[in-house]
Amino acid sequence: MNTSQIKEVSADGDVTTADAHLRLVSLTAGSDAATLVVKAGGSSGTTVLTLKAAANTSVVAPCLTDAFCANGVHADLTGTGPVATFVYVA
């Protein structure tokens, strides 16, 4: 059985470069609205999820049910001071 991994990111970049099953993704906005675009397979990969949060609020992706991301998970963040949290199994 594989153990869940948790990673917080506050800038664009790879969460993992390994195949992964997403269990939970959350976005916390800073002083203005934030957007998180999650891609499978790197920065030019397939968009699998987009989350938006108003300033100083958090949102959680509903019902991921171990969504599979081949060749890794990449995060693109916009806004001032956003933080995204990923729980995944690689």
C-alpha positions in Angstrom: 0.0 0.0 0.0 1.4 3.4 -1.0 1.4 6.2 1.6 -0.1 9.6 0.8 2.3 12.5 0.4 1.5 16.1 1.2 3.2 19.1 -0.5 2.5 22.8 -0.3 3.5 25.0 -3.2 3.5 28.8 -3.4 4.9 29.2 -6.9 4.5 27.6 -10.3 6.3 24.3 -10.6 6.1 20.5 -10.4 4.5 18.9 -7.4 5.9 15.6 -8.5 7.3 14.2 -11.7 6.1 10.7 -11.0 2.7 9.3 -12.0 0.3 10.3 -9.2 -3.2 9.9 -7.9 -4.6 13.1 -6.5 -6.6 12.7 -3.3 -7.0 16.3 -2.2 -6.1 19.7 -3.6 -6.8 23.0 -1.8 -6.1 26.6 -2.6 -5.7 29.5 -0.1 -5.7 33.0 -1.6 -3.6 35.8 -0.2 -4.4 39.5 -0.4 -6.2 39.2 -3.7 -8.1 36.5 -5.7 -6.1 33.4 -6.6 -6.3 30.7 -9.3 -4.7 27.3 -9.4 -4.4 25.3 -12.6 -3.3 21.7 -12.0 -1.8 19.9 -15.0 -0.9 16.2 -15.6 2.4 15.7 -17.3 4.2 18.9 -16.6 3.8 22.6 -17.5 2.5 22.0 -21.0 0.5 18.9 -20.0 -3.3 18.4 -19.8 -5.3 20.6 -17.4 -7.1 18.3 -14.9 -8.4 20.9 -12.4 -8.8 24.6 -12.0 -9.6 26.2 -8.6 -10.4 29.8 -7.8 -10.5 31.5 -4.4 -11.5 35.0 -3.4 -9.0 37.1 -1.4 -8.2 35.7 2.0 -10.3 32.5 1.5 -9.7 28.8 0.9 -11.3 26.3 -1.4 -11.0 22.5 -1.7 -11.5 20.5 -4.9 -14.6 18.3 -4.6 -14.6 14.6 -5.2 -11.2 13.9 -6.8 -11.5 10.1 -6.1 -7.8 9.4 -6.8 -7.7 11.3 -10.1 -4.8 9.9 -12.1 -2.1 12.3 -13.4 0.4 10.5 -15.8 3.9 11.8 -15.8 3.5 14.0 -12.8 1.5 16.9 -11.4 2.3 20.6 -12.2 0.8 23.7 -10.5 0.3 27.1 -12.1 -0.6 29.7 -9.5 -1.8 33.3 -9.9 -2.5 36.0 -7.3 -0.6 37.6 -4.5 0.7 35.1 -1.9 -1.4 32.0 -2.7 -0.7 28.6 -1.3 -1.8 25.3 -2.8 -1.8 22.0 -0.8 -1.7 18.6 -2.6 -2.3 15.2 -1.1 -1.4 12.5 -3.5 0.0 9.0 -3.9 2.9 8.5 -6.3 
